[in-house]
């Protein structure tokens, strides 16, 4: 094999190796970048209620026009959070996401009676006294909670707006 061919093979090999390393780095880092960006969009442990998605306004990528979203970036560094959210009588779900956007908890209205009521605990934190509430352990100290409400044709939109204003996220012990 000539030196020219050997040099070309070496450069092609190094280019492919570099491309693979960059690709793997992006795939591993991107979820954390998304999580950090979402966390910076609102005050931690505070609910943000998005308007109903339309063709002109779509705050959540690929969101459904039949759903209204509320979100809460959380921070468990100062202790567990107590989360409550009433069920409106139509479809509703609550999902919790770690900092890297991994979904570690999801429930819908069919899995609870009248309301969602759970305690979100950080990694390494001992389980608090739950008093019949679910304890949900987050794999990261920060992340996000997403509340989804079905509004369909909009006939119950006012009722759902009122109900989602009743969502509470409070430091455990400061909400009672």
Secondary structure, 3 states (H helix, E strand, C coil): CCHHHHHHHHHHHHHHHHHHHHHHHHHHHHHHHHHHHHHHCCCCCEEEECCCCCCCCCCCCCCCCCEEEEEEEEECCCCCEEEEEECCCCCEEEEEEECCCCEEEEEEHHHCCCEEEEEEECCCCCCCCCCCCEEEECCCCEEEEEEEEECCCCCCHHHHHHHHCCCEEEECCCCC
